[in-house]
């Protein structure tokens, strides 16, 4: 009877060791995977949503018509602390009209770019380009 208990105990110990090794292997693999792809997708979505908001509430149109970057600067400064960005407005002939960058952001790591078109100044087409990156 004593031998059956020892075999059962050795079997259980071996199962626990194998499970522990598999868990450690999973942690090791997951700690070395990169999430930059998903972060870039998130930044792109934030950039595109930001440009959509600015276009829908006429902030982009007003900024072009008044030739002022004050409202764009206020919007950029209200972004989360870990997120940097700049917005540049171009005419349909690709010449820059306005540009604003979040205060305190200079170095660009991996950035993403979103572009949105809008109409201002008697039905002239403009393009707003937002480049965003993490600090």
C-alpha positions as a Markdown table, in Angstrom:
| # | Residue | x | y | z |
|---|---|---|---|---|
| 1 | Unk | 0.0 | 0.0 | 0.0 |
| 2 | Unk | 2.8 | 2.4 | 0.7 |
| 3 | Unk | 4.1 | 2.2 | -2.9 |
| 4 | Unk | 0.8 | 3.4 | -4.3 |
| 5 | Unk | 1.0 | 6.6 | -2.2 |
| 6 | Unk | 4.5 | 7.4 | -3.3 |
| 7 | Unk | 3.7 | 7.0 | -7.0 |
| 8 | Unk | 0.6 | 9.2 | -6.6 |
| 9 | Unk | 2.7 | 11.8 | -4.8 |
| 10 | Unk | 5.5 | 11.7 | -7.5 |
| 11 | Unk | 2.9 | 12.0 | -10.2 |
| 12 | Unk | 1.3 | 15.1 | -8.6 |
| 13 | Unk | 4.7 | 16.7 | -8.0 |
| 14 | Unk | 5.7 | 16.2 | -11.6 |
| 15 | Unk | 2.4 | 17.7 | -12.8 |
| 16 | Unk | 2.9 | 20.8 | -10.6 |
| 17 | Unk | 6.5 | 21.2 | -12.0 |
| 18 | Unk | 5.4 | 20.9 | -15.6 |
| 19 | Unk | 2.5 | 23.4 | -15.0 |
| 20 | Unk | 5.0 | 25.8 | -13.4 |
| 21 | Unk | 7.4 | 25.6 | -16.3 |
| 22 | Unk | 4.6 | 26.2 | -18.7 |
| 23 | Unk | 3.4 | 29.3 | -16.8 |
| 24 | Unk | 6.9 | 30.7 | -16.6 |
| 25 | Unk | 7.4 | 30.1 | -20.3 |
| 26 | Unk | 4.1 | 32.0 | -21.0 |
| 27 | Unk | 5.2 | 34.9 | -18.8 |
| 28 | Unk | 8.6 | 35.0 | -20.5 |
| 29 | Unk | 7.0 | 35.1 | -24.0 |
| 30 | Unk | 4.5 | 37.7 | -23.1 |
| 31 | Unk | 7.1 | 40.0 | -21.5 |
| 32 | Unk | 9.1 | 40.1 | -24.8 |
| 33 | Unk | 6.2 | 40.8 | -27.2 |
| 34 | Unk | 5.8 | 44.3 | -28.6 |
| 35 | Unk | 2.6 | 46.3 | -28.4 |
| 36 | Unk | 3.7 | 49.1 | -30.6 |
| 37 | Unk | 1.4 | 48.0 | -33.4 |
| 38 | Unk | -1.7 | 48.4 | -31.1 |
| 39 | Unk | -0.4 | 51.7 | -29.6 |
| 40 | Unk | 0.0 | 53.2 | -33.1 |
| 41 | Unk | -3.6 | 52.1 | -33.9 |
| 42 | Unk | -4.8 | 53.7 | -30.8 |
| 43 | Unk | -3.0 | 57.0 | -31.5 |
| 44 | Unk | -4.3 | 57.0 | -35.0 |
| 45 | Unk | -7.9 | 56.6 | -33.8 |
| 46 | Unk | -7.4 | 59.4 | -31.2 |
| 47 | Unk | -6.0 | 61.6 | -33.9 |
| 48 | Unk | -8.8 | 60.9 | -36.4 |
| 49 | Unk | -11.4 | 61.4 | -33.6 |
| 50 | Unk | -9.7 | 64.7 | -32.6 |
| 51 | Unk | -9.9 | 66.0 | -36.2 |
| 52 | Unk | -13.5 | 64.9 | -36.5 |
| 53 | Unk | -14.4 | 66.8 | -33.3 |
| 54 | Unk | -12.6 | 69.9 | -34.4 |
| 55 | Unk | -14.3 | 69.8 | -37.8 |
| 56 | Unk | -17.8 | 69.1 | -36.5 |
| 57 | Unk | -17.8 | 71.9 | -33.9 |
| 58 | Unk | -16.4 | 74.3 | -36.6 |
| 59 | Unk | -13.1 | 74.9 | -34.7 |
| 60 | Unk | -11.1 | 74.2 | -37.8 |
| 61 | Unk | -13.3 | 76.5 | -40.0 |
| 62 | Unk | -13.1 | 79.3 | -37.4 |
| 63 | Unk | -9.4 | 78.9 | -37.1 |
| 64 | Unk | -8.9 | 79.3 | -40.8 |
| 65 | Unk | -11.3 | 82.2 | -41.2 |
| 66 | Unk | -9.8 | 84.1 | -38.3 |
| 67 | Unk | -6.2 | 83.0 | -39.1 |
| 68 | Unk | -5.7 | 82.1 | -35.4 |
| 69 | Unk | -4.3 | 79.0 | -33.8 |
| 70 | Unk | -5.6 | 79.8 | -30.3 |
| 71 | Unk | -8.4 | 77.3 | -30.3 |
| 72 | Unk | -6.3 | 74.6 | -31.8 |
| 73 | Unk | -3.6 | 75.2 | -29.2 |
| 74 | Unk | -6.2 | 75.0 | -26.4 |
| 75 | Unk | -7.4 | 71.7 | -27.8 |
| 76 | Unk | -3.9 | 70.2 | -28.1 |
| 77 | Unk | -3.0 | 71.4 | -24.6 |
| 78 | Unk | -6.2 | 69.6 | -23.2 |
| 79 | Unk | -5.0 | 66.2 | -24.6 |
| 80 | Unk | -3.9 | 63.6 | -22.0 |
| 81 | Unk | -0.4 | 64.3 | -20.5 |
| 82 | Unk | 1.2 | 61.2 | -22.1 |
| 83 | Unk | 0.0 | 62.2 | -25.6 |
| 84 | Unk | 1.7 | 64.8 | -27.8 |
| 85 | Unk | 0.5 | 66.1 | -31.1 |
| 86 | Unk | 0.5 | 68.9 | -33.7 |
| 87 | Unk | -2.1 | 70.1 | -36.1 |
| 88 | Unk | -1.3 | 71.7 | -39.4 |
| 89 | Unk | -3.9 | 73.0 | -41.8 |
| 90 | Unk | -3.2 | 73.0 | -45.6 |
| 91 | Unk | -5.0 | 74.5 | -48.6 |
| 92 | Unk | -6.0 | 72.2 | -51.4 |
| 93 | Unk | -2.7 | 73.2 | -53.2 |
| 94 | Unk | -0.8 | 71.8 | -50.2 |
| 95 | Unk | 0.5 | 75.0 | -48.8 |
| 96 | Unk | 0.5 | 75.3 | -45.0 |
| 97 | Unk | -1.9 | 77.9 | -43.5 |
| 98 | Unk | -1.9 | 77.2 | -39.8 |
| 99 | Unk | 0.1 | 75.1 | -37.4 |
| 100 | Unk | -0.1 | 74.4 | -33.7 |
| 101 | Unk | 1.8 | 72.0 | -31.4 |
| 102 | Unk | 1.0 | 70.9 | -27.9 |
| 103 | Unk | 3.0 | 72.8 | -25.3 |
| 104 | Unk | 5.9 | 70.9 | -23.8 |
| 105 | Unk | 6.2 | 68.3 | -26.6 |
| 106 | Unk | 9.2 | 68.3 | -28.9 |
| 107 | Unk | 10.8 | 65.0 | -29.5 |
| 108 | Unk | 8.8 | 62.7 | -31.7 |
| 109 | Unk | 9.0 | 59.0 | -31.1 |
| 110 | Unk | 7.0 | 56.8 | -33.4 |
| 111 | Unk | 4.2 | 59.0 | -34.6 |
| 112 | Unk | 1.0 | 58.5 | -36.6 |
| 113 | Unk | -0.7 | 60.9 | -39.0 |
| 114 | Unk | -4.4 | 61.4 | -39.6 |
| 115 | Unk | -5.8 | 63.7 | -42.2 |
| 116 | Unk | -9.3 | 65.2 | -42.6 |
| 117 | Unk | -10.7 | 67.6 | -45.1 |
| 118 | Unk | -13.1 | 70.4 | -44.4 |
| 119 | Unk | -14.6 | 73.4 | -46.1 |
| 120 | Unk | -14.1 | 77.1 | -45.1 |
| 121 | Unk | -13.8 | 80.6 | -46.6 |
| 122 | Unk | -16.5 | 80.4 | -49.3 |
| 123 | Unk | -16.4 | 76.7 | -50.0 |
| 124 | Unk | -12.6 | 76.4 | -50.3 |
| 125 | Unk | -11.3 | 72.9 | -49.3 |
| 126 | Unk | -8.7 | 72.6 | -46.6 |
| 127 | Unk | -6.9 | 69.6 | -45.1 |
| 128 | Unk | -6.2 | 69.3 | -41.4 |
| 129 | Unk | -3.2 | 67.0 | -40.6 |
| 130 | Unk | -2.7 | 65.8 | -37.1 |
| 131 | Unk | 0.5 | 64.0 | -36.1 |
| 132 | Unk | 0.4 | 62.3 | -32.7 |
| 133 | Unk | 2.9 | 60.4 | -30.6 |
| 134 | Unk | 3.5 | 59.3 | -27.0 |
| 135 | Unk | 5.9 | 61.2 | -24.7 |
